[in-house]
Amino acid sequence: MLRRFKIMKGGESPMWNTVFPYLLSGISVGGQYALIAIGYTMVYGILRLINFAHGDVFMVAGIVMVYMAASGLPLWLCIVLDLVATAIIGFAIERFAYKPLRTAPRMSIMISAIGVSYTLQNLVLYITGGLNQIYPKIPWISDSIKIGSATTKVVTVVTPILTILLVFALVMLINHTKVGMAMRAVSKDFETSQLMGININSVISTTFVVGSFLAGVGSTLYFTNYTTVIQTSGAMPGLKAFVAAVFGGIGSVPGAVVGAFIIGIAENLIKGLDIILFKAGLISKPMGLAIFSDAFTFALLIIILVVKPTGLFGEKSIDKV
């Protein structure tokens, strides 16, 4: 077996050895974006609300983990308490910031979401004093591992597997439980579901709890790779996850996941584009193309909105007259 591995390794092309580390990293980051994007798409599917504070919930989960680890509690307990705390934060945001505005114009709720976002950022700024917080090293998933030509952390391999398992569990919840049936009913027709006796408040709260919990899981995986946490750490991942949700078809859980993986892979390939093109002999010196990795994500959003506003898996809305 070892001999076969060596033969296969010897048969790998130099180009594949160059591309593979970026591809692996892109799959991992895509999984982390997916766990955030699911929260966006679930809330939008039920409330038709873009929860702009969702990226900051992801950031707060990182900060809570930093302070819990510093308290001396066992690390496994810190992770559990962090996920519970993140779910509670999501529940509290819905109850105190969104529920009172449920009958208000949609613009009012969107402004409230932006207000919650800046409130969370400034609260973290006050607590941390604006200093960088270092995320604790989690045993095993923080260890290095060599896969082919790439040396990476175990979390890079764990992320896509865990993401797929969590998405499968979520799809089973939505399709095979009473809560999931209620979610699907509310997403189809809010008013009729209420008239049929569905507890709207319970369904919406459950949606925020599940979305925030998944963002907490994504936070653990993300900050294991990028260990610095500050008050703005959730802004860019949150925006990219939002783009992923729109790209896949906002309101569609599978669409959000597929969109996140595509964006994660494309973003990381662009970061390594200079090296890839140089080793392929297509350019004679680096051109600084990595700087466009973030721009690509938002350019993709513009293209999708122009070409296919409903996204890859989105359904066309039908206005009844």
Residue frames as qw, qx, qy, qz and C-alpha x, y, z in Angstrom:
[[0.000, 0.885, 0.465, 0.000, 0.00, 0.00, 0.00],
 [0.306, -0.791, 0.112, 0.518, 2.80, 2.40, 0.86],
 [0.418, -0.128, 0.604, 0.667, 4.49, 1.59, -2.44],
 [0.226, 0.630, 0.657, 0.345, 1.30, 2.31, -4.36],
 [0.139, -0.928, -0.241, 0.248, 0.97, 5.66, -2.57],
 [0.373, -0.582, 0.347, 0.633, 4.49, 6.58, -3.59],
 [0.364, 0.199, 0.692, 0.590, 3.81, 5.66, -7.23],
 [0.079, 0.821, 0.546, 0.146, 0.66, 7.77, -7.25],
 [0.270, -0.872, -0.032, 0.408, 2.51, 10.63, -5.61],
 [0.420, -0.330, 0.506, 0.677, 5.29, 10.38, -8.17],
 [0.291, 0.409, 0.710, 0.494, 2.71, 10.51, -10.98],
 [0.006, 0.860, 0.399, -0.318, 1.20, 13.78, -9.81],
 [0.481, 0.629, 0.171, 0.585, 1.76, 16.70, -12.16],
 [0.352, -0.075, -0.272, 0.892, 3.58, 19.82, -10.90],
 [0.224, -0.331, -0.225, -0.888, 0.53, 21.91, -11.87],
 [0.661, -0.488, -0.514, -0.248, -1.77, 19.78, -9.72],
 [0.623, -0.266, -0.450, 0.582, 0.66, 20.11, -6.81],
 [0.130, 0.089, -0.067, 0.985, 0.37, 23.88, -7.19],
 [0.413, -0.341, -0.339, -0.773, -3.42, 24.03, -7.54],
 [0.604, -0.325, -0.728, -0.012, -4.35, 21.40, -4.94],
 [0.312, -0.238, -0.553, 0.735, -3.50, 23.40, -1.76],
 [0.195, 0.040, -0.008, -0.980, -5.64, 26.32, -2.94],
 [0.554, -0.197, -0.608, -0.534, -8.46, 23.98, -3.93],
 [0.527, -0.284, -0.750, 0.282, -8.35, 22.27, -0.53],
 [0.136, -0.200, -0.377, 0.894, -8.37, 25.60, 1.28],
 [0.321, -0.057, -0.282, -0.903, -11.26, 26.81, -0.89],
 [0.567, -0.299, -0.725, -0.253, -13.39, 23.77, -0.03],
 [0.418, -0.313, -0.643, 0.561, -12.75, 24.39, 3.66],
 [0.022, 0.165, 0.143, -0.976, -13.57, 28.11, 3.53],
 [0.404, -0.155, -0.536, -0.725, -16.62, 27.32, 1.39],
 [0.506, -0.371, -0.777, 0.053, -17.93, 25.04, 4.12],
 [0.253, -0.339, -0.462, 0.779, -17.50, 27.79, 6.69],
 [0.197, 0.055, -0.190, -0.960, -19.32, 30.30, 4.46],
 [0.429, -0.255, -0.751, -0.432, -22.07, 27.71, 3.96],
 [0.377, -0.421, -0.741, 0.363, -22.80, 27.45, 7.68],
 [0.019, -0.355, -0.214, 0.910, -23.25, 31.24, 7.83],
 [0.240, 0.029, -0.498, -0.833, -25.20, 31.43, 4.54],
 [0.282, -0.363, -0.881, -0.109, -27.79, 28.94, 5.81],
 [0.133, -0.510, -0.542, 0.655, -28.82, 31.44, 8.50],
 [0.135, 0.298, -0.194, -0.925, -29.36, 34.16, 5.88],
 [0.310, -0.036, -0.731, -0.607, -31.38, 31.91, 3.60],
 [0.244, -0.400, -0.871, 0.150, -33.57, 30.42, 6.36],
 [0.025, -0.513, -0.395, 0.762, -34.53, 33.81, 7.80],
 [0.213, 0.269, -0.349, -0.872, -35.20, 35.22, 4.35],
 [0.229, -0.148, -0.893, -0.357, -37.27, 32.17, 3.40],
 [0.218, -0.548, -0.778, 0.216, -39.66, 32.78, 6.29],
 [0.123, -0.743, -0.324, 0.572, -39.59, 36.53, 7.00],
 [0.517, 0.713, 0.230, 0.413, -38.31, 37.86, 3.65],
 [0.279, -0.949, 0.144, 0.025, -35.71, 39.66, 5.79],
 [0.691, 0.443, -0.373, 0.431, -31.98, 40.01, 5.16],
 [0.669, -0.728, -0.096, 0.112, -30.57, 39.69, 8.67],
 [0.448, 0.757, -0.291, 0.376, -27.53, 41.95, 8.30],
 [0.410, -0.715, 0.468, -0.319, -26.57, 41.24, 11.91],
 [0.997, -0.040, -0.002, -0.063, -25.95, 37.56, 11.17],
 [0.682, 0.476, -0.342, 0.437, -22.25, 38.05, 10.37],
 [0.087, -0.626, 0.443, -0.636, -21.84, 39.84, 13.68],
 [0.872, -0.336, 0.159, -0.319, -23.48, 36.95, 15.54],
 [0.919, 0.249, -0.191, 0.237, -20.75, 34.81, 13.95],
 [0.332, 0.593, -0.394, 0.620, -18.13, 37.27, 15.27],
 [0.505, -0.574, 0.303, -0.569, -19.66, 37.40, 18.77],
 [0.988, -0.125, -0.058, -0.074, -19.48, 33.59, 18.90],
 [0.721, 0.375, -0.324, 0.485, -15.71, 33.92, 18.39],
 [0.034, -0.605, 0.363, -0.708, -15.37, 36.55, 21.14],
 [0.783, -0.431, 0.125, -0.431, -17.47, 34.52, 23.60],
 [0.968, 0.050, -0.192, 0.152, -15.24, 31.51, 22.94],
 [0.440, 0.527, -0.385, 0.617, -12.10, 33.57, 23.64],
 [0.296, -0.550, 0.368, -0.689, -13.39, 34.74, 27.03],
 [0.920, -0.258, 0.014, -0.295, -14.78, 31.35, 28.01],
 [0.871, 0.219, -0.309, 0.313, -11.45, 29.67, 27.24],
 [0.223, 0.547, -0.406, 0.697, -9.69, 32.33, 29.33],
 [0.612, -0.542, 0.139, -0.559, -11.93, 31.51, 32.30],
 [0.133, -0.430, 0.872, -0.195, -10.22, 28.14, 32.73],
 [0.827, 0.110, 0.338, -0.436, -13.20, 25.94, 31.84],
 [0.602, -0.051, 0.736, 0.306, -12.48, 22.70, 29.93],
 [0.066, 0.290, -0.473, -0.830, -12.26, 23.45, 26.22],
 [0.094, -0.280, -0.890, -0.348, -14.99, 20.98, 25.22],
 [0.092, -0.664, -0.650, 0.357, -17.35, 22.66, 27.69],
 [0.042, -0.523, 0.075, 0.848, -16.40, 26.08, 26.31],
 [0.072, 0.020, -0.710, -0.700, -17.38, 24.96, 22.81],
 [0.141, -0.496, -0.854, -0.072, -20.74, 23.62, 24.00],
 [0.128, -0.695, -0.428, 0.564, -21.51, 26.76, 26.04],
 [0.062, -0.355, 0.318, 0.877, -20.39, 28.97, 23.14],
 [0.104, -0.204, -0.791, -0.567, -22.84, 27.28, 20.75],
 [0.186, -0.636, -0.732, 0.157, -25.65, 27.54, 23.31],
 [0.152, -0.614, -0.165, 0.757, -24.83, 31.21, 23.95],
 [0.017, -0.150, 0.517, 0.843, -24.80, 31.94, 20.20],
 [0.148, -0.429, -0.828, -0.330, -28.21, 30.32, 19.77],
 [0.209, -0.695, -0.551, 0.413, -29.56, 32.39, 22.70],
 [0.124, -0.437, 0.126, 0.882, -28.15, 35.59, 21.16],
 [0.067, -0.116, -0.700, -0.702, -29.94, 34.79, 17.90],
 [0.218, -0.587, -0.780, -0.014, -33.18, 34.17, 19.81],
 [0.224, -0.645, -0.332, 0.651, -32.82, 37.44, 21.76],
 [0.082, -0.214, 0.356, 0.906, -32.13, 39.47, 18.61],
 [0.150, -0.339, -0.760, -0.533, -35.31, 38.18, 17.00],
 [0.284, -0.643, -0.691, 0.170, -37.45, 38.75, 20.09],
 [0.256, -0.701, -0.239, 0.621, -36.26, 42.26, 20.95],
 [0.102, -0.432, 0.338, 0.830, -35.24, 43.78, 17.59],
 [0.121, 0.003, -0.739, -0.663, -37.39, 42.10, 14.94],
 [0.085, -0.451, -0.887, 0.049, -40.58, 40.79, 16.56],
 [0.038, 0.641, 0.398, -0.655, -41.89, 44.27, 17.59],
 [0.177, 0.522, -0.314, -0.773, -41.48, 45.39, 13.95],
 [0.367, 0.114, 0.898, 0.213, -43.13, 42.37, 12.33],
 [0.324, 0.731, 0.600, -0.009, -46.07, 44.40, 11.04],
 [0.055, -0.806, 0.118, 0.578, -43.91, 47.43, 10.18],
 [0.648, 0.720, -0.184, -0.167, -42.72, 48.21, 6.65],
 [0.955, 0.065, -0.043, 0.285, -39.90, 45.95, 5.48],
 [0.404, 0.667, -0.229, 0.583, -37.49, 48.86, 5.34],
 [0.455, -0.733, 0.255, -0.436, -37.95, 49.43, 9.09],
 [0.947, -0.276, 0.163, 0.025, -36.92, 45.85, 9.86],
 [0.790, 0.407, -0.073, 0.452, -33.90, 46.15, 7.57],
 [0.064, 0.768, -0.265, 0.579, -32.80, 49.35, 9.36],
 [0.732, -0.580, 0.231, -0.272, -33.27, 47.55, 12.68],
 [0.974, 0.035, 0.031, 0.223, -31.00, 44.73, 11.42],
 [0.511, 0.596, -0.193, 0.588, -28.29, 47.25, 10.55],
 [0.323, -0.752, 0.247, -0.519, -28.72, 48.82, 13.98],
 [0.918, -0.364, 0.144, -0.060, -28.30, 45.43, 15.68],
 [0.848, 0.331, -0.091, 0.405, -25.15, 44.85, 13.62],
 [0.255, 0.659, -0.268, 0.655, -23.50, 48.08, 14.75],
 [0.616, -0.652, 0.176, -0.405, -24.70, 47.55, 18.33],
 [0.976, -0.169, 0.043, 0.127, -22.95, 44.18, 18.50],
 [0.679, 0.457, -0.142, 0.557, -19.78, 45.58, 16.93],
 [0.024, -0.716, 0.245, -0.653, -19.62, 48.51, 19.35],
 [0.797, -0.537, 0.111, -0.252, -20.42, 46.31, 22.33],
 [0.944, 0.008, -0.019, 0.328, -17.49, 44.04, 21.43],
 [0.419, 0.622, -0.157, 0.643, -15.30, 47.11, 20.83],
 [0.390, -0.741, 0.197, -0.511, -16.16, 48.36, 24.34],
 [0.920, -0.374, 0.103, -0.059, -15.47, 44.96, 25.96],
 [0.896, 0.092, 0.065, 0.430, -12.18, 44.28, 24.15],
 [0.251, -0.801, 0.120, 0.530, -10.94, 47.87, 23.94],
 [0.569, 0.767, -0.188, -0.229, -10.33, 47.32, 20.23],
 [0.204, -0.596, 0.770, 0.103, -7.48, 44.90, 20.93],
 [0.643, 0.238, -0.655, -0.317, -7.03, 41.77, 18.84],
 [0.740, -0.321, 0.475, -0.353, -8.25, 38.67, 20.64],
 [0.224, 0.396, -0.867, -0.205, -6.47, 35.37, 19.95],
 [0.866, -0.089, -0.172, -0.462, -8.78, 32.40, 19.45],
 [0.606, -0.480, 0.624, -0.114, -7.84, 29.40, 21.62],
 [0.311, 0.380, -0.823, -0.286, -6.07, 26.46, 20.02],
 [0.862, -0.083, 0.183, -0.465, -8.46, 23.52, 19.87],
 [0.429, -0.369, 0.815, 0.122, -6.76, 20.11, 20.19],
 [0.593, 0.209, 0.756, 0.184, -6.67, 17.85, 17.16],
 [0.479, 0.766, 0.410, 0.126, -8.44, 20.13, 14.64],
 [0.002, 0.969, -0.201, -0.145, -5.68, 22.74, 15.10],
 [0.659, -0.369, 0.559, 0.342, -2.97, 20.16, 14.35],
 [0.308, 0.620, -0.478, -0.540, -1.16, 20.16, 11.01],
 [0.797, 0.126, 0.591, -0.006, -1.64, 17.40, 8.47],
 [0.012, 0.460, -0.605, -0.650, -0.08, 16.69, 5.08],
 [0.711, 0.422, 0.527, -0.196, -2.37, 15.73, 2.21],
 [0.717, 0.587, 0.218, 0.307, -0.60, 15.17, -1.07],
 [0.501, 0.378, -0.056, 0.776, 1.31, 18.35, -1.86],
 [0.236, -0.722, -0.058, -0.648, -0.56, 20.42, 0.75],
 [0.380, -0.131, -0.699, 0.591, 0.27, 20.97, 4.41],
 [0.330, -0.511, -0.194, -0.770, -2.79, 22.22, 6.24],
 [0.304, -0.220, 0.659, -0.651, -4.71, 21.95, 9.50],
 [0.072, 0.214, 0.973, -0.035, -7.04, 19.08, 10.33],
 [0.282, 0.549, 0.443, -0.650, -9.91, 21.60, 10.44],
 [0.283, 0.432, -0.460, -0.722, -9.52, 22.05, 6.66],
 [0.251, 0.001, -0.931, -0.264, -10.51, 18.40, 6.17],
 [0.006, 0.351, 0.832, -0.430, -13.10, 18.35, 8.96],
 [0.222, 0.351, 0.122, -0.902, -14.98, 21.45, 7.75],
 [0.468, 0.138, -0.513, -0.706, -16.56, 20.13, 4.51],
 [0.361, -0.139, -0.922, -0.003, -17.43, 16.79, 6.13],
 [0.053, -0.360, -0.664, 0.653, -19.06, 18.45, 9.15],
 [0.284, 0.273, -0.086, -0.915, -20.84, 20.96, 6.91],
 [0.455, 0.011, -0.724, -0.518, -22.38, 18.20, 4.79],
 [0.302, -0.255, -0.886, 0.245, -23.48, 16.29, 7.92],
 [0.046, 0.371, 0.445, -0.813, -25.08, 19.39, 9.46],
 [0.370, 0.208, -0.320, -0.847, -26.82, 20.30, 6.20],
 [0.414, -0.108, -0.866, -0.258, -28.15, 16.74, 5.92],
 [0.179, -0.347, -0.775, 0.497, -29.46, 16.96, 9.50],
 [0.173, 0.337, 0.144, -0.914, -31.07, 20.33, 8.72],
 [0.416, 0.087, -0.585, -0.691, -32.74, 19.01, 5.56],
 [0.360, -0.237, -0.902, 0.033, -34.09, 16.05, 7.57],
 [0.042, -0.363, -0.554, 0.748, -35.40, 18.49, 10.19],
 [0.286, 0.285, -0.123, -0.906, -37.14, 20.61, 7.56],
 [0.496, 0.110, -0.639, -0.578, -38.61, 17.70, 5.58],
 [0.586, -0.147, -0.795, -0.056, -39.45, 15.12, 8.25],
 [0.227, -0.271, -0.679, 0.643, -40.50, 16.92, 11.45],
 [0.009, -0.816, -0.578, 0.029, -43.52, 18.97, 12.53],
 [0.231, -0.760, 0.030, 0.606, -41.31, 21.99, 13.11],
 [0.264, -0.192, 0.610, 0.722, -39.88, 21.63, 9.63],
 [0.133, 0.542, 0.766, 0.318, -43.36, 21.28, 8.15],
 [0.105, -0.878, -0.359, 0.297, -44.38, 24.45, 9.94],
 [0.281, -0.558, 0.305, 0.719, -41.29, 26.23, 8.57],
 [0.222, 0.116, 0.733, 0.633, -42.16, 25.17, 5.02],
 [0.032, 0.729, 0.678, 0.084, -45.76, 26.28, 5.45],
 [0.182, -0.846, -0.150, 0.479, -44.78, 29.69, 6.83],
 [0.295, -0.370, 0.473, 0.743, -42.25, 30.21, 4.04],
 [0.174, 0.352, 0.768, 0.505, -44.99, 29.53, 1.45],
 [0.212, -0.650, -0.375, -0.626, -47.75, 31.66, 2.96],
 [0.163, 0.139, -0.581, 0.785, -47.20, 33.55, 6.20],
 [0.441, -0.126, 0.157, -0.875, -50.79, 34.76, 6.73],
 [0.806, -0.060, -0.409, -0.424, -52.52, 31.50, 5.83],
 [0.587, 0.074, -0.730, 0.343, -50.20, 29.52, 8.12],
 [0.051, -0.118, 0.511, -0.850, -51.14, 31.82, 10.98],
 [0.639, -0.066, -0.048, -0.765, -54.85, 31.34, 10.25],
 [0.809, 0.032, -0.562, -0.172, -54.35, 27.54, 10.21],
 [0.770, -0.626, -0.016, -0.121, -53.11, 27.64, 13.81],
 [0.796, 0.188, -0.240, 0.523, -49.35, 27.48, 13.32],
 [0.460, -0.815, -0.092, 0.340, -47.46, 29.24, 16.11],
 [0.528, 0.788, -0.045, 0.313, -45.64, 31.82, 14.00],
 [0.231, -0.876, 0.373, -0.200, -43.54, 33.13, 16.90],
 [0.804, -0.350, 0.478, 0.048, -42.26, 29.65, 17.71],
 [0.832, 0.421, 0.248, 0.263, -41.36, 28.93, 14.07],
 [0.313, 0.883, -0.143, 0.320, -39.50, 32.21, 13.62],
 [0.447, -0.767, 0.438, -0.142, -37.63, 31.83, 16.92],
 [0.895, -0.100, 0.415, 0.132, -36.61, 28.28, 15.96],
 [0.693, 0.652, 0.087, 0.295, -35.32, 29.57, 12.63],
 [0.045, 0.900, -0.312, 0.302, -33.13, 32.18, 14.33],
 [0.687, -0.555, 0.463, -0.078, -31.88, 29.65, 16.90],
 [0.907, 0.155, 0.332, 0.209, -30.92, 27.09, 14.24],
 [0.531, 0.778, -0.021, 0.335, -29.28, 29.73, 12.01],
 [0.179, -0.872, 0.374, -0.262, -27.31, 31.20, 14.92],
 [0.835, -0.354, 0.421, 0.020, -26.23, 27.75, 16.12],
 [0.848, 0.372, 0.214, 0.312, -24.83, 26.94, 12.67],
 [0.251, 0.884, -0.173, 0.355, -23.07, 30.32, 12.59],
 [0.536, -0.725, 0.408, -0.140, -21.51, 29.37, 15.94],
 [0.907, -0.034, 0.368, 0.200, -20.23, 26.10, 14.47],
 [0.626, 0.680, 0.082, 0.372, -18.88, 28.02, 11.47],
 [0.128, -0.926, 0.259, -0.242, -17.20, 30.46, 13.86],
 [0.760, -0.489, 0.422, 0.063, -15.35, 27.64, 15.65],
 [0.843, 0.242, 0.342, 0.339, -14.08, 26.24, 12.34],
 [0.397, 0.849, 0.053, 0.346, -13.24, 29.64, 10.83],
 [0.197, -0.903, 0.305, -0.229, -11.32, 31.07, 13.78],
 [0.870, -0.305, 0.335, 0.194, -9.37, 27.86, 14.20],
 [0.719, 0.392, 0.249, 0.518, -7.80, 28.78, 10.85],
 [0.194, 0.632, 0.000, 0.751, -7.84, 32.59, 11.20],
 [0.548, -0.362, -0.643, 0.395, -7.09, 33.00, 14.88],
 [0.121, -0.059, -0.220, 0.966, -7.46, 36.78, 15.33],
 [0.081, -0.685, -0.712, -0.132, -10.90, 38.01, 16.41],
 [0.081, -0.118, -0.167, 0.975, -11.88, 41.69, 16.44],
 [0.359, 0.457, 0.493, -0.648, -15.20, 43.55, 16.32],
 [0.522, 0.561, -0.220, -0.605, -15.22, 43.61, 12.51],
 [0.196, -0.284, 0.919, 0.191, -14.22, 39.97, 12.00],
 [0.452, 0.369, 0.800, -0.141, -17.75, 38.99, 11.00],
 [0.342, 0.678, 0.004, -0.650, -18.23, 41.69, 8.37],
 [0.288, 0.495, -0.656, -0.491, -16.43, 40.14, 5.38],
 [0.039, 0.024, 0.998, 0.039, -17.36, 36.48, 6.03],
 [0.321, 0.494, 0.634, -0.501, -20.95, 37.62, 6.62],
 [0.395, 0.635, -0.155, -0.645, -21.07, 39.55, 3.34],
 [0.203, 0.349, -0.839, -0.364, -19.53, 36.66, 1.39],
 [0.157, 0.198, 0.950, -0.183, -22.00, 34.23, 2.95],
 [0.397, 0.591, 0.342, -0.614, -24.81, 36.58, 1.93],
 [0.354, 0.550, -0.507, -0.561, -23.49, 36.60, -1.64],
 [0.021, 0.124, -0.987, -0.101, -23.35, 32.79, -1.50],
 [0.311, 0.397, 0.759, -0.413, -27.00, 32.67, -0.41],
 [0.438, 0.659, 0.017, -0.611, -28.04, 35.00, -3.26],
 [0.203, 0.476, -0.748, -0.415, -25.87, 33.11, -5.76],
 [0.039, 0.030, 0.999, -0.001, -27.42, 29.77, -4.83],
 [0.356, -0.461, -0.575, -0.574, -30.93, 31.19, -4.62],
 [0.081, -0.204, 0.579, -0.785, -31.80, 32.88, -1.35],
 [0.746, -0.079, 0.158, -0.642, -34.43, 30.84, 0.45],
 [0.936, 0.171, -0.294, -0.091, -32.88, 27.56, -0.73],
 [0.657, -0.644, 0.390, 0.043, -30.67, 25.73, 1.79],
 [0.847, 0.074, 0.375, 0.369, -28.97, 23.49, -0.83],
 [0.451, 0.801, 0.123, 0.374, -28.48, 26.57, -3.01],
 [0.261, -0.926, 0.240, -0.131, -26.76, 28.46, -0.19],
 [0.778, -0.409, 0.436, 0.193, -24.40, 25.53, 0.42],
 [0.758, 0.377, 0.345, 0.405, -23.52, 25.09, -3.27],
 [0.222, 0.922, 0.031, 0.316, -23.04, 28.85, -3.69],
 [0.472, -0.829, 0.300, -0.002, -20.77, 28.98, -0.63],
 [0.815, -0.181, 0.442, 0.327, -18.53, 26.18, -1.88],
 [0.610, 0.625, 0.263, 0.410, -18.26, 27.77, -5.35],
 [0.003, -0.962, 0.090, -0.258, -17.33, 31.16, -3.87],
 [0.653, -0.664, 0.351, 0.096, -14.85, 29.63, -1.40],
 [0.819, 0.059, 0.411, 0.397, -13.07, 27.64, -4.12],
 [0.466, 0.754, 0.201, 0.417, -13.03, 30.51, -6.64],
 [0.230, -0.958, 0.124, -0.123, -11.79, 32.99, -4.02],
 [0.680, -0.557, 0.427, 0.213, -8.85, 30.80, -3.01],
 [0.761, 0.295, 0.391, 0.425, -7.92, 29.93, -6.59],
 [0.256, 0.906, 0.072, 0.330, -7.76, 33.66, -7.37],
 [0.460, -0.845, 0.271, 0.039, -5.47, 34.14, -4.35],
 [0.673, -0.338, 0.562, 0.341, -3.07, 31.62, -5.89],
 [0.692, 0.686, 0.222, -0.028, -3.62, 32.69, -9.50],
 [0.130, 0.894, -0.422, -0.080, -0.26, 34.47, -9.77],
 [0.409, -0.464, 0.785, 0.040, 1.64, 31.37, -8.67],
 [0.742, 0.280, 0.607, -0.058, -0.47, 29.04, -10.82],
 [0.578, 0.813, 0.055, -0.055, -0.02, 31.15, -13.98],
 [0.024, -0.831, 0.551, 0.072, 3.69, 31.64, -13.28],
 [0.517, -0.291, 0.804, 0.039, 4.35, 27.93, -12.86],
 [0.717, 0.472, 0.511, -0.033, 2.30, 27.24, -15.99],
 [0.478, -0.078, 0.406, 0.775, 4.61, 29.62, -17.89],
 [0.197, 0.757, 0.556, 0.282, 1.77, 31.98, -18.83],
 [0.065, -0.985, 0.022, -0.158, 3.26, 35.02, -17.06],
 [0.652, 0.406, -0.394, 0.506, 6.87, 35.98, -16.41],
 [0.173, 0.137, -0.557, 0.801, 6.32, 37.72, -13.06],
 [0.067, -0.525, -0.779, 0.335, 3.57, 38.08, -10.45],
 [0.011, 0.460, 0.374, 0.805, 0.81, 40.53, -11.36],
 [0.104, -0.009, 0.515, -0.851, -0.78, 40.99, -7.94],
 [0.450, -0.237, -0.600, -0.618, -4.04, 39.28, -8.97],
 [0.369, -0.289, -0.822, 0.323, -4.67, 38.01, -5.42],
 [0.034, 0.152, 0.306, -0.939, -5.94, 41.46, -4.48],
 [0.461, -0.016, -0.353, -0.814, -9.03, 40.82, -6.61],
 [0.224, -0.134, -0.963, 0.074, -10.18, 37.78, -4.60],
 [0.102, 0.452, 0.621, -0.633, -12.73, 39.82, -2.61],
 [0.299, 0.396, -0.188, -0.848, -13.73, 41.90, -5.63],
 [0.240, 0.025, -0.878, -0.413, -14.58, 38.69, -7.52],
 [0.028, -0.357, -0.882, 0.305, -17.18, 37.74, -4.91],
 [0.184, 0.601, 0.367, -0.686, -19.06, 41.02, -5.20],
 [0.248, 0.359, -0.526, -0.730, -18.67, 41.20, -8.98],
 [0.124, -0.127, -0.968, -0.175, -20.28, 37.75, -9.05],
 [0.106, 0.508, 0.676, -0.523, -23.20, 39.14, -7.02],
 [0.263, 0.537, -0.090, -0.796, -23.77, 41.88, -9.60],
 [0.229, 0.207, -0.793, -0.525, -23.63, 39.40, -12.48],
 [0.044, -0.272, -0.957, 0.096, -26.07, 37.01, -10.80],
 [0.173, 0.562, 0.479, -0.652, -28.54, 39.81, -10.01],
 [0.301, 0.497, -0.316, -0.750, -28.42, 40.95, -13.66],
 [0.312, 0.198, -0.836, -0.405, -28.47, 37.54, -15.35],
 [0.559, -0.310, -0.752, -0.162, -30.48, 35.36, -12.93],
 [0.235, -0.548, 0.288, -0.750, -31.85, 37.35, -9.97],
 [0.858, -0.355, -0.009, -0.372, -33.38, 34.23, -8.38],
 [0.330, -0.596, 0.731, -0.035, -29.98, 32.48, -8.19],
 [0.181, 0.262, -0.911, -0.261, -29.07, 28.94, -9.20],
 [0.168, -0.254, -0.951, 0.043, -31.80, 27.15, -7.24],
 [0.188, 0.251, 0.376, -0.872, -34.20, 30.03, -6.53],
 [0.233, 0.525, 0.808, 0.132, -37.84, 29.86, -7.55],
 [0.009, 0.307, 0.265, 0.914, -39.52, 32.61, -9.50],
 [0.126, 0.323, 0.629, -0.696, -42.01, 34.49, -7.39],
 [0.021, -0.444, -0.712, -0.544, -45.55, 34.67, -8.76],
 [0.143, 0.088, 0.311, -0.935, -47.65, 37.69, -7.90],
 [0.072, 0.485, 0.870, 0.053, -51.33, 36.79, -7.54],
 [0.109, -0.159, -0.167, -0.967, -53.81, 39.32, -8.87]]
